């Protein structure tokens, strides 16, 4: 029998779970669905909240505990737990599905024969905590995705879909494909990248990836992310992982760092300083480029140390 597992990976957000689970149970779906919650070693009252929600009417709720800390471990556990179902979907514990979300996901996987489907992620920020410097260009770094008002097949990296709002045929995981543990993010840590690595891997494998604007969710952004240092740290972490795991080997290097990376970092920070002194807009975005370049340098150091060990 066809069915879909809706997986929620959660960490210390017990207060948000009742609303999310009830919203999921209100979703219309052409096939049966089950809700799976992966408790990623929560320290709050998540377990007792889930026990109460499991007794409520609606789609069945099952929950498991993953004691290895980090979103990658939680997502991979969800994949393992969904192996008996032909389809699965991810939604995060700080998100809410909009009307028609699950129906659109099943339609993409079942009728359109997609291997993977993703849709809109609409960032929601309470007006009383939204900073004046936060412009639309930065919303993508808070997870916003709005590629189109319609549907289309994704064939390159220019229109990615993220794992906070994504659905899969579980057959894509039968050969052992999982989220890359090198890109793990723990608790309220910053950065990750495991979803972009998975997206790129599926593209390279020729998977059929569908974008559905009607597969939409709302993403609530918490106040601690609405600081400039969050965006800078996010890019530093991304650069560090790229330098350690993605950049190639270079013949000439100082402690593993090729000279062009040092020159690149100096140029980025020179531009940042110039824009700041002239009072030009876009200083934060330029500084994010600078922190990414510095992260690349640290990543190269870490790669060299790893190769020596």
Buried (B, 14 or more C-beta within 10 A) or exposed (E): EEBBBBBBBBBBBBEBBBEBBEBBBEBEBEBEBBBBBBBBBBEBBBEEBBEBBBEEEEBEBEBEBBEBBBBBBBBBBBBEBBEEBBBBBBBBBBBBBBEBBBBBBBBBBBEEEBBBBBBBBBBBBEEEEEEEEBEEEBBBBBBBBBBEEEBEEBEEEEBBBBBBBBBBBBEBBEEEBBBBEEBBBBEEEBBBBBBBBBBEBBBEEEBBBBBBBBBBBBBBBEEEBBEBEBBBBBBBBBBBBBBBBBBEEEEEBEEBBBEEBBEBBEEBBEBBBEBEEEEEEEBBBBBBBBBBBBBBBBBBBBBBEEEEE
